[in-house]
């Protein structure tokens, strides 16, 4: 996990669903070492 920190949280939900680099088994098919972003919970 990196030292990334939100200055201002972009939604009212303060939950990270998937961190950068997680789940390499899901991203290997795309030649990625893991998840290429940071997923946060947001209202629908």
PDBQT receptor file of N, H, CA, C and O in Angstrom, charges set to zero:
ATOM      1  N   UNK A   1       0.847  -1.180   0.000  1.00  0.00    +0.000 N 
ATOM      2  CA  UNK A   1       0.000   0.000   0.000  1.00  0.00    +0.000 C 
ATOM      3  C   UNK A   1       0.886   1.235   0.000  1.00  0.00    +0.000 C 
ATOM      4  O   UNK A   1       1.943   1.245   0.632  1.00  0.00    +0.000 OA
ATOM      5  N   UNK A   2       0.463   2.272  -0.703  1.00  0.00    +0.000 N 
ATOM      6  H   UNK A   2      -0.395   2.264  -1.216  1.00  0.00    +0.000 HD
ATOM      7  CA  UNK A   2       1.252   3.495  -0.805  1.00  0.00    +0.000 C 
ATOM      8  C   UNK A   2       0.879   4.475   0.299  1.00  0.00    +0.000 C 
ATOM      9  O   UNK A   2       0.031   4.199   1.148  1.00  0.00    +0.000 OA
ATOM     10  N   UNK A   3       1.529   5.607   0.261  1.00  0.00    +0.000 N 
ATOM     11  H   UNK A   3       2.218   5.831  -0.428  1.00  0.00    +0.000 HD
ATOM     12  CA  UNK A   3       1.255   6.665   1.233  1.00  0.00    +0.000 C 
ATOM     13  C   UNK A   3       0.223   7.649   0.711  1.00  0.00    +0.000 C 
ATOM     14  O   UNK A   3       0.126   8.767   1.218  1.00  0.00    +0.000 OA
ATOM     15  N   UNK A   4      -0.554   7.252  -0.298  1.00  0.00    +0.000 N 
ATOM     16  H   UNK A   4      -0.475   6.344  -0.710  1.00  0.00    +0.000 HD
ATOM     17  CA  UNK A   4      -1.564   8.140  -0.876  1.00  0.00    +0.000 C 
ATOM     18  C   UNK A   4      -2.562   8.549   0.193  1.00  0.00    +0.000 C 
ATOM     19  O   UNK A   4      -2.961   7.733   1.024  1.00  0.00    +0.000 OA
ATOM     20  N   UNK A   5      -2.961   9.811   0.171  1.00  0.00    +0.000 N 
ATOM     21  H   UNK A   5      -2.637  10.473  -0.504  1.00  0.00    +0.000 HD
ATOM     22  CA  UNK A   5      -3.949  10.314   1.126  1.00  0.00    +0.000 C 
ATOM     23  C   UNK A   5      -4.793  11.379   0.432  1.00  0.00    +0.000 C 
ATOM     24  O   UNK A   5      -4.254  12.259  -0.239  1.00  0.00    +0.000 OA
ATOM     25  N   UNK A   6      -6.114  11.302   0.592  1.00  0.00    +0.000 N 
ATOM     26  H   UNK A   6      -6.551  10.588   1.138  1.00  0.00    +0.000 HD
ATOM     27  CA  UNK A   6      -6.987  12.341   0.065  1.00  0.00    +0.000 C 
ATOM     28  C   UNK A   6      -6.862  13.580   0.938  1.00  0.00    +0.000 C 
ATOM     29  O   UNK A   6      -6.899  13.474   2.164  1.00  0.00    +0.000 OA
ATOM     30  N   UNK A   7      -6.714  14.751   0.330  1.00  0.00    +0.000 N 
ATOM     31  H   UNK A   7      -6.684  14.837  -0.666  1.00  0.00    +0.000 HD
ATOM     32  CA  UNK A   7      -6.752  16.018   1.073  1.00  0.00    +0.000 C 
ATOM     33  C   UNK A   7      -8.196  16.278   1.509  1.00  0.00    +0.000 C 
ATOM     34  O   UNK A   7      -8.458  16.669   2.647  1.00  0.00    +0.000 OA
ATOM     35  N   UNK A   8      -9.124  16.052   0.575  1.00  0.00    +0.000 N 
ATOM     36  H   UNK A   8      -8.911  15.735  -0.349  1.00  0.00    +0.000 HD
ATOM     37  CA  UNK A   8     -10.559  16.161   0.838  1.00  0.00    +0.000 C 
ATOM     38  C   UNK A   8     -11.184  14.901   0.266  1.00  0.00    +0.000 C 
ATOM     39  O   UNK A   8     -10.995  14.593  -0.910  1.00  0.00    +0.000 OA
ATOM     40  N   UNK A   9     -11.929  14.170   1.090  1.00  0.00    +0.000 N 
ATOM     41  H   UNK A   9     -12.083  14.421   2.046  1.00  0.00    +0.000 HD
ATOM     42  CA  UNK A   9     -12.529  12.930   0.616  1.00  0.00    +0.000 C 
ATOM     43  C   UNK A   9     -13.606  13.269  -0.412  1.00  0.00    +0.000 C 
ATOM     44  O   UNK A   9     -14.443  14.128  -0.138  1.00  0.00    +0.000 OA
ATOM     45  N   UNK A  10     -13.620  12.622  -1.600  1.00  0.00    +0.000 N 
ATOM     46  H   UNK A  10     -12.940  11.923  -1.822  1.00  0.00    +0.000 HD
ATOM     47  CA  UNK A  10     -14.521  13.015  -2.687  1.00  0.00    +0.000 C 
ATOM     48  C   UNK A  10     -15.974  12.542  -2.560  1.00  0.00    +0.000 C 
ATOM     49  O   UNK A  10     -16.812  12.972  -3.353  1.00  0.00    +0.000 OA
ATOM     50  N   UNK A  11     -16.300  11.691  -1.613  1.00  0.00    +0.000 N 
ATOM     51  H   UNK A  11     -15.619  11.341  -0.969  1.00  0.00    +0.000 HD
ATOM     52  CA  UNK A  11     -17.687  11.263  -1.402  1.00  0.00    +0.000 C 
ATOM     53  C   UNK A  11     -17.962  11.221   0.092  1.00  0.00    +0.000 C 
ATOM     54  O   UNK A  11     -17.048  11.361   0.905  1.00  0.00    +0.000 OA
ATOM     55  N   UNK A  12     -19.228  11.027   0.450  1.00  0.00    +0.000 N 
ATOM     56  H   UNK A  12     -19.970  10.913  -0.211  1.00  0.00    +0.000 HD
ATOM     57  CA  UNK A  12     -19.553  10.906   1.874  1.00  0.00    +0.000 C 
ATOM     58  C   UNK A  12     -19.182   9.532   2.438  1.00  0.00    +0.000 C 
ATOM     59  O   UNK A  12     -19.145   9.348   3.654  1.00  0.00    +0.000 OA
ATOM     60  N   UNK A  13     -18.907   8.563   1.547  1.00  0.00    +0.000 N 
ATOM     61  H   UNK A  13     -18.937   8.712   0.558  1.00  0.00    +0.000 HD
ATOM     62  CA  UNK A  13     -18.482   7.235   1.978  1.00  0.00    +0.000 C 
ATOM     63  C   UNK A  13     -16.960   7.205   2.055  1.00  0.00    +0.000 C 
ATOM     64  O   UNK A  13     -16.290   7.419   1.045  1.00  0.00    +0.000 OA
ATOM     65  N   UNK A  14     -16.417   6.951   3.206  1.00  0.00    +0.000 N 
ATOM     66  H   UNK A  14     -16.961   6.777   4.027  1.00  0.00    +0.000 HD
ATOM     67  CA  UNK A  14     -14.962   6.908   3.379  1.00  0.00    +0.000 C 
ATOM     68  C   UNK A  14     -14.485   5.461   3.371  1.00  0.00    +0.000 C 
ATOM     69  O   UNK A  14     -13.958   4.949   4.358  1.00  0.00    +0.000 OA
ATOM     70  N   UNK A  15     -14.690   4.819   2.221  1.00  0.00    +0.000 N 
ATOM     71  H   UNK A  15     -15.119   5.235   1.419  1.00  0.00    +0.000 HD
ATOM     72  CA  UNK A  15     -14.310   3.419   2.089  1.00  0.00    +0.000 C 
ATOM     73  C   UNK A  15     -13.558   3.200   0.789  1.00  0.00    +0.000 C 
ATOM     74  O   UNK A  15     -14.008   3.622  -0.277  1.00  0.00    +0.000 OA
ATOM     75  N   UNK A  16     -12.414   2.541   0.879  1.00  0.00    +0.000 N 
ATOM     76  H   UNK A  16     -12.049   2.199   1.744  1.00  0.00    +0.000 HD
ATOM     77  CA  UNK A  16     -11.660   2.149  -0.305  1.00  0.00    +0.000 C 
ATOM     78  C   UNK A  16     -11.991   0.695  -0.592  1.00  0.00    +0.000 C 
ATOM     79  O   UNK A  16     -11.805  -0.171   0.263  1.00  0.00    +0.000 OA
ATOM     80  N   UNK A  17     -12.479   0.431  -1.794  1.00  0.00    +0.000 N 
ATOM     81  H   UNK A  17     -12.630   1.135  -2.488  1.00  0.00    +0.000 HD
ATOM     82  CA  UNK A  17     -12.886  -0.923  -2.170  1.00  0.00    +0.000 C 
ATOM     83  C   UNK A  17     -11.729  -1.767  -2.688  1.00  0.00    +0.000 C 
ATOM     84  O   UNK A  17     -11.690  -2.976  -2.460  1.00  0.00    +0.000 OA
ATOM     85  N   UNK A  18     -10.786  -1.134  -3.383  1.00  0.00    +0.000 N 
ATOM     86  H   UNK A  18     -10.818  -0.152  -3.568  1.00  0.00    +0.000 HD
ATOM     87  CA  UNK A  18      -9.661  -1.873  -3.950  1.00  0.00    +0.000 C 
ATOM     88  C   UNK A  18      -8.466  -0.931  -4.067  1.00  0.00    +0.000 C 
ATOM     89  O   UNK A  18      -8.554   0.144  -4.662  1.00  0.00    +0.000 OA
ATOM     90  N   UNK A  19      -7.364  -1.356  -3.492  1.00  0.00    +0.000 N 
ATOM     91  H   UNK A  19      -7.293  -2.228  -3.009  1.00  0.00    +0.000 HD
ATOM     92  CA  UNK A  19      -6.149  -0.546  -3.502  1.00  0.00    +0.000 C 
ATOM     93  C   UNK A  19      -5.324  -0.805  -4.752  1.00  0.00    +0.000 C 
ATOM     94  O   UNK A  19      -5.481  -1.830  -5.417  1.00  0.00    +0.000 OA
ATOM     95  N   UNK A  20      -4.445   0.136  -5.061  1.00  0.00    +0.000 N 
ATOM     96  H   UNK A  20      -4.318   0.968  -4.521  1.00  0.00    +0.000 HD
ATOM     97  CA  UNK A  20      -3.499   0.004  -6.161  1.00  0.00    +0.000 C 
ATOM     98  C   UNK A  20      -2.651  -1.250  -5.944  1.00  0.00    +0.000 C 
ATOM     99  O   UNK A  20      -2.133  -1.476  -4.851  1.00  0.00    +0.000 OA
ATOM    100  N   UNK A  21      -2.516  -2.060  -6.992  1.00  0.00    +0.000 N 
ATOM    101  H   UNK A  21      -2.937  -1.877  -7.880  1.00  0.00    +0.000 HD
ATOM    102  CA  UNK A  21      -1.674  -3.250  -6.938  1.00  0.00    +0.000 C 
ATOM    103  C   UNK A  21      -2.337  -4.499  -6.386  1.00  0.00    +0.000 C 
ATOM    104  O   UNK A  21      -1.728  -5.569  -6.406  1.00  0.00    +0.000 OA
ATOM    105  N   UNK A  22      -3.564  -4.398  -5.895  1.00  0.00    +0.000 N 
ATOM    106  H   UNK A  22      -4.059  -3.529  -5.879  1.00  0.00    +0.000 HD
ATOM    107  CA  UNK A  22      -4.238  -5.580  -5.354  1.00  0.00    +0.000 C 
ATOM    108  C   UNK A  22      -4.696  -6.517  -6.467  1.00  0.00    +0.000 C 
ATOM    109  O   UNK A  22      -4.786  -6.128  -7.632  1.00  0.00    +0.000 OA
ATOM    110  N   UNK A  23      -4.976  -7.730  -6.092  1.00  0.00    +0.000 N 
ATOM    111  H   UNK A  23      -4.902  -8.046  -5.146  1.00  0.00    +0.000 HD
ATOM    112  CA  UNK A  23      -5.563  -8.764  -6.952  1.00  0.00    +0.000 C 
ATOM    113  C   UNK A  23      -4.780  -9.011  -8.242  1.00  0.00    +0.000 C 
ATOM    114  O   UNK A  23      -5.349  -8.950  -9.332  1.00  0.00    +0.000 OA
ATOM    115  N   UNK A  24      -3.487  -9.286  -8.127  1.00  0.00    +0.000 N 
ATOM    116  H   UNK A  24      -3.025  -9.335  -7.242  1.00  0.00    +0.000 HD
ATOM    117  CA  UNK A  24      -2.696  -9.518  -9.340  1.00  0.00    +0.000 C 
ATOM    118  C   UNK A  24      -3.235 -10.666 -10.190  1.00  0.00    +0.000 C 
ATOM    119  O   UNK A  24      -3.058 -10.651 -11.408  1.00  0.00    +0.000 OA
ATOM    120  N   UNK A  25      -3.879 -11.646  -9.595  1.00  0.00    +0.000 N 
ATOM    121  H   UNK A  25      -4.023 -11.658  -8.606  1.00  0.00    +0.000 HD
ATOM    122  CA  UNK A  25      -4.429 -12.771 -10.357  1.00  0.00    +0.000 C 
ATOM    123  C   UNK A  25      -5.516 -12.308 -11.329  1.00  0.00    +0.000 C 
ATOM    124  O   UNK A  25      -5.718 -12.946 -12.362  1.00  0.00    +0.000 OA
ATOM    125  N   UNK A  26      -6.210 -11.231 -11.029  1.00  0.00    +0.000 N 
ATOM    126  H   UNK A  26      -6.046 -10.713 -10.190  1.00  0.00    +0.000 HD
ATOM    127  CA  UNK A  26      -7.263 -10.724 -11.914  1.00  0.00    +0.000 C 
ATOM    128  C   UNK A  26      -6.719  -9.860 -13.048  1.00  0.00    +0.000 C 
ATOM    129  O   UNK A  26      -7.376  -9.710 -14.079  1.00  0.00    +0.000 OA
ATOM    130  N   UNK A  27      -5.540  -9.297 -12.872  1.00  0.00    +0.000 N 
ATOM    131  H   UNK A  27      -5.007  -9.419 -12.034  1.00  0.00    +0.000 HD
ATOM    132  CA  UNK A  27      -5.001  -8.342 -13.842  1.00  0.00    +0.000 C 
ATOM    133  C   UNK A  27      -3.867  -8.908 -14.686  1.00  0.00    +0.000 C 
ATOM    134  O   UNK A  27      -3.396  -8.241 -15.607  1.00  0.00    +0.000 OA
ATOM    135  N   UNK A  28      -3.425 -10.115 -14.390  1.00  0.00    +0.000 N 
ATOM    136  H   UNK A  28      -3.808 -10.656 -13.642  1.00  0.00    +0.000 HD
ATOM    137  CA  UNK A  28      -2.341 -10.746 -15.153  1.00  0.00    +0.000 C 
ATOM    138  C   UNK A  28      -2.716 -10.901 -16.626  1.00  0.00    +0.000 C 
ATOM    139  O   UNK A  28      -1.855 -10.782 -17.498  1.00  0.00    +0.000 OA
ATOM    140  N   UNK A  29      -3.991 -11.165 -16.910  1.00  0.00    +0.000 N 
ATOM    141  H   UNK A  29      -4.690 -11.261 -16.202  1.00  0.00    +0.000 HD
ATOM    142  CA  UNK A  29      -4.435 -11.326 -18.300  1.00  0.00    +0.000 C 
ATOM    143  C   UNK A  29      -4.261 -10.050 -19.120  1.00  0.00    +0.000 C 
ATOM    144  O   UNK A  29      -4.264 -10.099 -20.350  1.00  0.00    +0.000 OA
ATOM    145  N   UNK A  30      -4.108  -8.904 -18.444  1.00  0.00    +0.000 N 
ATOM    146  H   UNK A  30      -4.106  -8.864 -17.444  1.00  0.00    +0.000 HD
ATOM    147  CA  UNK A  30      -3.898  -7.616 -19.110  1.00  0.00    +0.000 C 
ATOM    148  C   UNK A  30      -2.438  -7.161 -19.024  1.00  0.00    +0.000 C 
ATOM    149  O   UNK A  30      -2.115  -6.009 -19.316  1.00  0.00    +0.000 OA
ATOM    150  N   UNK A  31      -1.569  -8.086 -18.619  1.00  0.00    +0.000 N 
ATOM    151  H   UNK A  31      -1.832  -9.021 -18.383  1.00  0.00    +0.000 HD
ATOM    152  CA  UNK A  31      -0.144  -7.790 -18.424  1.00  0.00    +0.000 C 
ATOM    153  C   UNK A  31       0.088  -6.685 -17.400  1.00  0.00    +0.000 C 
ATOM    154  O   UNK A  31       1.011  -5.884 -17.539  1.00  0.00    +0.000 OA
ATOM    155  N   UNK A  32      -0.745  -6.648 -16.382  1.00  0.00    +0.000 N 
ATOM    156  H   UNK A  32      -1.495  -7.299 -16.269  1.00  0.00    +0.000 HD
ATOM    157  CA  UNK A  32      -0.587  -5.691 -15.292  1.00  0.00    +0.000 C 
ATOM    158  C   UNK A  32      -0.178  -6.450 -14.038  1.00  0.00    +0.000 C 
ATOM    159  O   UNK A  32      -0.612  -7.585 -13.839  1.00  0.00    +0.000 OA
ATOM    160  N   UNK A  33       0.643  -5.852 -13.194  1.00  0.00    +0.000 N 
ATOM    161  H   UNK A  33       0.996  -4.930 -13.356  1.00  0.00    +0.000 HD
ATOM    162  CA  UNK A  33       1.069  -6.531 -11.972  1.00  0.00    +0.000 C 
ATOM    163  C   UNK A  33      -0.007  -6.547 -10.886  1.00  0.00    +0.000 C 
ATOM    164  O   UNK A  33       0.130  -7.251  -9.886  1.00  0.00    +0.000 OA
ATOM    165  N   UNK A  34      -1.075  -5.772 -11.081  1.00  0.00    +0.000 N 
ATOM    166  H   UNK A  34      -1.186  -5.200 -11.893  1.00  0.00    +0.000 HD
ATOM    167  CA  UNK A  34      -2.165  -5.693 -10.118  1.00  0.00    +0.000 C 
ATOM    168  C   UNK A  34      -3.101  -4.570 -10.534  1.00  0.00    +0.000 C 
ATOM    169  O   UNK A  34      -2.960  -4.000 -11.616  1.00  0.00    +0.000 OA
ATOM    170  N   UNK A  35      -4.044  -4.262  -9.680  1.00  0.00    +0.000 N 
ATOM    171  H   UNK A  35      -4.158  -4.726  -8.802  1.00  0.00    +0.000 HD
ATOM    172  CA  UNK A  35      -5.018  -3.203  -9.966  1.00  0.00    +0.000 C 
ATOM    173  C   UNK A  35      -4.294  -1.896 -10.243  1.00  0.00    +0.000 C 
ATOM    174  O   UNK A  35      -3.368  -1.528  -9.520  1.00  0.00    +0.000 OA
ATOM    175  N   UNK A  36      -4.717  -1.191 -11.294  1.00  0.00    +0.000 N 
ATOM    176  H   UNK A  36      -5.469  -1.491 -11.881  1.00  0.00    +0.000 HD
ATOM    177  CA  UNK A  36      -3.982  -0.005 -11.734  1.00  0.00    +0.000 C 
ATOM    178  C   UNK A  36      -4.588   1.309 -11.249  1.00  0.00    +0.000 C 
ATOM    179  O   UNK A  36      -4.367   2.357 -11.857  1.00  0.00    +0.000 OA
ATOM    180  N   UNK A  37      -5.342   1.257 -10.169  1.00  0.00    +0.000 N 
ATOM    181  H   UNK A  37      -5.521   0.406  -9.675  1.00  0.00    +0.000 HD
ATOM    182  CA  UNK A  37      -5.947   2.474  -9.639  1.00  0.00    +0.000 C 
ATOM    183  C   UNK A  37      -6.318   2.312  -8.184  1.00  0.00    +0.000 C 
ATOM    184  O   UNK A  37      -5.823   1.423  -7.491  1.00  0.00    +0.000 OA
ATOM    185  N   UNK A  38      -7.192   3.179  -7.737  1.00  0.00    +0.000 N 
ATOM    186  H   UNK A  38      -7.595   3.900  -8.300  1.00  0.00    +0.000 HD
ATOM    187  CA  UNK A  38      -7.712   3.159  -6.379  1.00  0.00    +0.000 C 
ATOM    188  C   UNK A  38      -9.218   3.298  -6.495  1.00  0.00    +0.000 C 
ATOM    189  O   UNK A  38      -9.705   4.328  -6.962  1.00  0.00    +0.000 OA
ATOM    190  N   UNK A  39      -9.967   2.288  -6.084  1.00  0.00    +0.000 N 
ATOM    191  H   UNK A  39      -9.572   1.451  -5.705  1.00  0.00    +0.000 HD
ATOM    192  CA  UNK A  39     -11.422   2.326  -6.183  1.00  0.00    +0.000 C 
ATOM    193  C   UNK A  39     -12.009   2.735  -4.844  1.00  0.00    +0.000 C 
ATOM    194  O   UNK A  39     -11.670   2.177  -3.801  1.00  0.00    +0.000 OA
ATOM    195  N   UNK A  40     -12.901   3.727  -4.893  1.00  0.00    +0.000 N 
ATOM    196  H   UNK A  40     -13.176   4.181  -5.740  1.00  0.00    +0.000 HD
ATOM    197  CA  UNK A  40     -13.575   4.165  -3.675  1.00  0.00    +0.000 C 
ATOM    198  C   UNK A  40     -15.073   3.963  -3.829  1.00  0.00    +0.000 C 
ATOM    199  O   UNK A  40     -15.595   3.925  -4.944  1.00  0.00    +0.000 OA
ATOM    200  N   UNK A  41     -15.758   3.835  -2.701  1.00  0.00    +0.000 N 
ATOM    201  H   UNK A  41     -15.335   3.866  -1.796  1.00  0.00    +0.000 HD
ATOM    202  CA  UNK A  41     -17.202   3.693  -2.719  1.00  0.00    +0.000 C 
ATOM    203  C   UNK A  41     -17.815   5.052  -3.038  1.00  0.00    +0.000 C 
ATOM    204  O   UNK A  41     -17.377   6.077  -2.516  1.00  0.00    +0.000 OA
ATOM    205  N   UNK A  42     -18.825   5.053  -3.891  1.00  0.00    +0.000 N 
ATOM    206  H   UNK A  42     -19.181   4.220  -4.315  1.00  0.00    +0.000 HD
ATOM    207  CA  UNK A  42     -19.525   6.276  -4.251  1.00  0.00    +0.000 C 
ATOM    208  C   UNK A  42     -21.017   5.971  -4.374  1.00  0.00    +0.000 C 
ATOM    209  O   UNK A  42     -21.393   4.846  -4.704  1.00  0.00    +0.000 OA
ATOM    210  N   UNK A  43     -21.860   6.953  -4.112  1.00  0.00    +0.000 N 
ATOM    211  H   UNK A  43     -21.554   7.867  -3.843  1.00  0.00    +0.000 HD
ATOM    212  CA  UNK A  43     -23.298   6.717  -4.221  1.00  0.00    +0.000 C 
ATOM    213  C   UNK A  43     -23.697   6.455  -5.667  1.00  0.00    +0.000 C 
ATOM    214  O   UNK A  43     -23.052   6.930  -6.602  1.00  0.00    +0.000 OA
ATOM    215  N   UNK A  44     -24.774   5.691  -5.833  1.00  0.00    +0.000 N 
ATOM    216  H   UNK A  44     -25.299   5.306  -5.073  1.00  0.00    +0.000 HD
ATOM    217  CA  UNK A  44     -25.259   5.414  -7.190  1.00  0.00    +0.000 C 
ATOM    218  C   UNK A  44     -26.557   6.120  -7.440  1.00  0.00    +0.000 C 
ATOM    219  O   UNK A  44     -27.122   6.009  -8.528  1.00  0.00    +0.000 OA
TER     220      UNK A  44
